[in-house]
Amino acid sequence: MRSVIQGLIVWVAAFTALAGPSAMASSDDAGHGDAHGASEEVELSGEVLVAASVCEAHELRFMKEQDPSLRIEIPAEYAGQWPSRSACVSAVEAWNPETPGPIQPIPFSHKHHAGEFGIDCLYCHSGTDRSSAAGVPSVELCMGCHAQFPPQYDEIEGIRILKNHWKEKTPVEWQQIYRLPEHVQFRHNRHISAGVECQRCHGAIEEMDKVYMTPDEFWKYGVPVKKPEMGWCINCHRQNDAKIDCVRCHY
């Protein structure tokens, strides 16, 4: 089902590229990916596109808005509003192999949660303002929200995976994005208390469907510097009048 949805989302992106930016004016979400196949299907003369899920129904309705000549059919069992279109799109994009970053066990989209719904970083990464490490949210914390959602959201594979972890009482083995050498002592709580925003190191996380280490490279004193190397950190300390003595990070 995921590949079908991605194909539909891709068709929307391809149509938008041809029709211009105004084609997306009526939508809050946009998708992208491999544009082959899906566009060929919708161009077949007289073919009726039938939704096989609620997520597909969302995309077919949007496609119909962009091209009224399309013939679509939404079976009654897929005519509901849940899961929302943005949830469907974000789940696909978070597992998009063409997007930078590793494929995670669950297609969790920061763009959907932190961006669209404005969930604060410290709600999921609780204790980061008190601990040296940020950590990851527990399955219990995730279920605290998702247990309140309509059962129709189980159509999304990531939700089913999450609920299975909850049932089996097993943690989610997330792929780590940032890892510093053991001789570097980086404390999240000190940076947060100093007013450093998460985006300073992690990039615009609220715009990412799939998290990756955002590139930041420049030349300083004739030497190339990139995140998260020592020179990058020292440059930030200097910009913010923070101490740069060796024992600040190496102790």
PyMOL commands that set and color helices and strands:
alter all, ss='L'
color gray80, all
select helices_A, chain A and resi 2-19+21-24+38-42+54-66+76-78+85-93+110-116+121-124+139-146+151-155+157-168+188-193+198-202+205-207+230-239+246-248
alter helices_A, ss='H'
color red, helices_A
select strands_A, chain A and resi 48-50+71-73+217-220+223-226
alter strands_A, ss='S'
color yellow, strands_A
deselect
rebuild
show_as cartoon
